[in-house]
Amino acid sequence: MSRILIIEDEISIAELEKDYLELSGFEVAIEEDGSRGLEKALSEDFDLLIVDLMLPGTDGFEICRRFREAKNTPIIIISAKKDDIDKIRGLGLGADDYMTKPFSPSEMVARVKAHLARYERLIGSGTPENEVIEIRGLKIDKTARRVWVNGEETAFTTKEFDLLTFLAQNPNHVYTKEELFREIWDMESVGDIATVTVHIKKIREKIEFNTAKPQYIETIWGVGYRFKV
């Protein structure tokens, strides 16, 4: 449930905003004093702020400026002032929207929802973390296509990397050479599948401490290979 903080000294307006927002499923807190409101906004986690400009203690402009220095949460400024200069100043200090009193509570709720949706899209559009597989000293970065063995990066050919990654992300499953050839080389094993054996040998030389007693890729005689975890 999204949390919204209303900093408004006209309690009747604040309560009306609160009622409409709660009916729309939001959790709402109210502060009537600007200084206390700023302190609450900075010390607690809110998903959106609704701030009146004319407040006792600290005015809405200062709240907007100081809050924006610390957090990126959306801010909607509310004011009885209709001057463009106040809108420009408020938006310049980091507010996301400006509503002039009197306004429709339904419109306010619509704007709140729109800003929350936009903010969620923005924070969700950041660069995702690389997908990494880590098993007993072996680290495979699938996104960057890099491999480290006990902290030391080791170079792999394209097919070696694909084969190692496929086995590592499907542990404890025994695959035949035919299945691996079909999966990695994307073709039926109508010809020589010795290439699978050759690639397994090269991978073991790069990741195994003792290739005679592999700790990662073991041979299941008469069947194929299995990655142990």
N, C-alpha and C positions, 0 to 999 in steps of 0.2 A: 504494500500500500504506500503510495507516494505521500510524503509529508510536506506540508506547506506552512510557512510562517507569514502571518499578516502583522505588519507593524503599522498601526493606525490608531490615532488618539480619539477619533469619533467612534465610540463603542457601538453605537447603533449601526453604523456602516460596517464596522468590523464583524459584528454578529451576523448581519445579513450575508456578507460574503462567506462567512464560515458555514452558515446553514446551507447555502447553495453548493458549496464545495463538498461538504460532508454528504449531501444527497447524491453527489456524483462519485462517492467512494474514496474521497481523500481524507487524510488525517490532518487536522488543522490546529495550529496554536496561534494565540493572539498576544501581542505586546503593545501597550498603549504609549510607552515611553521610548523615544528613539535610542537613547544610550543603552537601555536594557535590551531593546530589540536587537541592536547591533551585537551586543555581547552574546545573546542567545543564538543569533545567526552564525556567529563565528565558532561557538563552542559546541553546537549540536549539528547533526546532519539533517538538512532539509533539502528537498528536491526542487523547490521554487520559493521565491520571496515575492510578496506583494507589499510594496512600501509606499506610504503616503509621503509627500514632500514636506509638508508643514507639520513638524512634530516637536514636542518638548524634548529638551535634552540635546539630541543630535538630529539634525534635519535629514531628509531623505537623500539629498545630494551627497552628504558626507557618508551616510550609510552605504550608498551605492559605491562610492569611491573606495572606501576601506574594505568593504566586503569583496569587491572585484579583485583587489590586490591579493586576496587569499584563496578565493574559490571561483569556479566557473558556472556555478548554479544559476539558472535563469532568474532574472529580476523583472518584475512588472511594476512600473511606477504609477501611482494613482495621485491625481491632484485636481483641485478646483481651478487651478490656473490654466488658462487656455492659450497663453502666450507661446509662440513658437520657440522663443529663446529658452524657455524652461524645458521644452521637449528636447531641443538640440543639446542643451547642457546635460540633461539626464541621460540621454542616449550616448553622449560623448563620454560620460563617466562609467559606461558599461552596462546600462540598463538595456534590456532586450525589447521592451515595449512600453508604451505610455498611454494611459487611459484617463480621460477627463471626466470629472464628476459633473452632473449625474450620469451614470452609465447603467446599462442593463446587466443585472447579475448573470443572466444566461450568456451574454456576450463575454463576460469576464471568465466564466467557466470554460467557454469554447477556446478562448485565448490561452488559458492555463493548459488545457489539454494539448493544444497545438505546440506550445513552447516545450512542454515535457516530451512530446513525441520527437520534436526536432532535436532536442538535447540528447535523447537516448540514441537517435540515429548517429549523431556526431561522435559520441563516446564509443559507439559500437563500430565505427568505421575506421578506427585506428588500425595500424599494421598489426596483424595477428602474430602471436609468438610462433617461432619455428616449431615444427613437429619433431620431437626428439625421442629416440628409443635408447634407454640406458640399461645395460645388463652387465653386472660384474666387471666393471672396468672398460667395457665396450660402449662407446657412445656413437650413435648414428643420427646425424641431423638430416632428416628426410627432405626438409625444405631447401637447405643449402647444399645437399648432396656431399656431405663431408663426414669423415669417420675419424674417431680418435681411439687409440688403444692405450689404456693406462695413462691418459693425458697427453699422449703424443699423436699428432695427426698423421694419418697414413693415406697415401694416394691409392685410389681404386679406379679401374676402368669402368665404363658405363655399365656393362653387363655384370661385372663383379659386384658393383654397388647394388644393382637391381636384385641380383640373386641373394646377396647377404641380407638386404632389407626385407625381401619377401619371406625368407626363412625366419628372421628375427621377429617379425610382426605376426608370425604364425607358429609360435613355439609349441614344442611337444607334439607336433603333427608330422607323421612320416610321409614324405613325398617320394614318389618314384622318379627316376631320371627322366622318364617320358613326361611326367606331369610338370617337372621343373622346366624342361625344354619348351614345352607348350606354353607355360606361363611367362617365362622370361624372354624367349625368342619369338613368341607369338606365332608359332607354326607347329604343325604336326611333326612328330619325330619319325618321319619317313626315311630319313637318312641316318647319318652317324650321330649318335647322341653322346659320343665320347667327350664332346665339348663341355658337357655338364661336369663330368669328372675332372676335366682339366681346370675349369673355373673353381670348383670346390677346393682343389689342391692349392691353387694360387691364393684363394681367400684364407685358407688355413695358415699358409705361410706368413700372412700379414697379421692375423689376429690371435693365433694360438701360441701359447708359450712352448708347448711341446706338441708338434703335429702328430706324433705317434700316439699321444693320449689327449685328443682334443677335448676341451672343456665346453666348447660352443657347438660346433657342428659335428655330430657323430654319425658314423656309418651304420646303418641297419642292414647287415649282410643279407643279400638276396632280395632286398626290398628297395632301399634308397637312403635318404638322409633325413635327419631330424635335428632341429635346433633345440638345445637343452636350456632350461631355465631353472 
